[in-house]
Amino acid sequence: MQSVIKKVVLPAAGLGTRFLPATKASPKEMLPIVDKPLIQYAVEEAISAGIDEFVIITGKNKRTIEDHFDSAYRLEEKLKSSGKQKLLEEINKLNDVHFAYIRQKSALGLGHAIYCAKPFVGKEPFAVILSDDIIDPQYPLLAEMINIHKKTKATVIALQEVPKEEVNRYGIIKGIKKGDIYKITDLVEKPKPQLAPSNLAIIGRYILTPSIFDALEIQKPGAGGEIQLTDALRDLLNKEEIFGVIIKGQRYDAGDKLGFIKATIDFALKNPELSEGVSQYIKEKAKEL
Ligand code: UTP
């Protein structure tokens, strides 16, 4: 069933410097957790939430993302003739999904990447998923956020408590708790721990109203010299309400090496073909530590 949010923007034009040299010529978003690239987890998550229009913001060296979501006729024929039905279904399952691609010519920041989607989004609210934040596929975070948007008609962001010493890696909010959700009163990108208004970090899921484009249009470079979405959200607070929801399921920061390895281990342990072998290996390794 189609949701009230029909479109999702998937920014994938960052430089991925934390994964160099792997990301020198290929996109971070194509790194696989077990056997599926990060960006495919994001696309499947959006489909589960009833979203059916996709725009991927790409940049240099991102061609493989387009190839990945294209049909692979020769490979399909080969799998068909060798009777590999399960693999065939697996590579075919997104064939009916249509993707639009917009190029961000220079990696000027997440805010700028989202601004590039303006012609595709138009004047309706939309979702944003950052593929390097992996949310446990069992937990319907996006659907929960869409429900809050339905009631409030406002921007909704996902939040997670992080250790105080890590607040300088995130956008951090100040807010008033109302039941399960926070009414945001301020946001700051990558604050120094002593200046952070809380330890509630913004993580990579957003439902944005189209007014964000007006705020993004006038943004100057902020933290790290990049055009920051958090700064635009802060400006938006002068005009509109913003709500935050604390995520209840597991989240992995797969844009960071340790988070990526944790996601790989957990997803492998949940994979019926791998769980036994992997858990046995981990137990053997643990004895050596
Ligand atoms: P990150 O902050 O993780 O940056 O971007 P990055 O460049 O991907 O990785 P590092 O920090 O250098 O290792 C968060 C998301 O925003 C996208 C990225 O592709 C990622 O999905 N992004 C970031 C853009 O699309 N364009 C940008 O200019 C910056």
Boltz pocket constraint, residues with backbone or C-beta under 6 A from the ligand:
constraints:
  - pocket:
      binder: B
      contacts: [[A, 11], [A, 12], [A, 13], [A, 14], [A, 15], [A, 16], [A, 17], [A, 18], [A, 19], [A, 28], [A, 57], [A, 104], [A, 106], [A, 107], [A, 108], [A, 109], [A, 110], [A, 112], [A, 113], [A, 129], [A, 130], [A, 131], [A, 132], [A, 255]]
      max_distance: 6.0
